[in-house]
Amino acid sequence: MFFQKKAAFFELEEWEKDYIKKNVKGINATFFDKPLTLENFSKVKNIEILGVFIYSKIDKNILDQLPKLKFIATMSTGFDHIDITECKLRNITVSNVPFYGENTVAEHTFALILNLSRKITESVHRTHKGDFNVDGLRGFDLKGKTLGLVGTGHIAAHVARMAHGFEMNIIGYDVTQHEELTRDFGLKYVDLNTLLKTSDIISLHLPLNDKTKYIINKKNISLIKSSAIIINTARGGLLETDALFRALQNKKIAGAGLDVLEEETIIKEEKQLLSREFQTTYNSKTVLQDHMLLRFDNVIITPHNAFNSVEALKRILDTSIENVQNYLKNNPLNIVK
């Protein structure tokens, strides 16, 4: 009889449990909707494989209770909820989901661009009131406009691909330059100030850290053309809110499309937003309902929803399942170093 290795998966919705049951072979799995804690570890103390999200804190105390554990699949990109050093000491392999929403977020980026360029939201609001007058609704073509990508990683590469299809001119700023973007889409690398001065649309695609915080700020936002718009689907802290507010107030820029806001510092992982744990500890409506940027008609704010597609969420599970299956084949993937 074929021996099935014991596994446990935590922090799952019902559809995720069903998806894993259907697609993972070779394990005897138990499923939980809550995080793994010292209170519930006794139900899974003999497992070899563990699947978790970010609210399961896998530290020395937890690992002490799981002596047979050999593999952890975190269903997230981040892994700071896992003590990687302690896992290495115990020869426990940890795999993550390095990418899952690049195209998804890029599509949302272009949704915001098109919404602003063609005044979609204003048009819809007007027609809902029975007003079909087009005065004030004149937009602009994307063809021939210059798109400036601040950060040219995986998501920005998809944005560049889409912009190329619109026959836009594409420029980029990044500490790392990707020759394939220049080759395939005609992207030209420039310094940040040049990008700000020459772009018709500026789209942010950087991680948030000490070097990138407020990369657009009170000092350099004045370089941006008054006809330009800013798009941010990355992290709110890349863009200094007060600087943006004053630029909009003084008509120094034409508009902004934001899926993230500076106040969202608690958010580390997009899938957090769908978690029961997150929803019980953080009320985004309370924090953001009086946000200063909501006052402007030329600002579109979406509720950190760029990642949220059926396909992207399935990719998280598919990658996690692939990580487990490859561990079973003694060929682990996406290992966290």
Secondary structure, DSSP 8 states (H G I E B T S, - for coil): ----EEEEE-S--HHHHHHHHHH--SEEEEE-SS---TTTGGGGTT-SEEEE-TTS-B-HHHHHT-TT--EEEESSS--TTB-HHHHHHTT-EEE----S-HHHHHHHHHHHHHHHHTTHHHHHHHHHTT----TT------TT-EEEEE--SHHHHHHHHHHHHTT-EEEEE-SS--HHHHHHH--EE--HHHHHHH-SEEEE----STTTTTSB-TTTGGGS-TT-EEEE-S-GGGB-HHHHHHHHHTTSSSEEEES--TT-TT--SGGGGG-HHHHHH--HHHHHTT-GGGG-TTEEE--S-TT--HHHHHHHHHHHHHHHHHHHTT---SB--
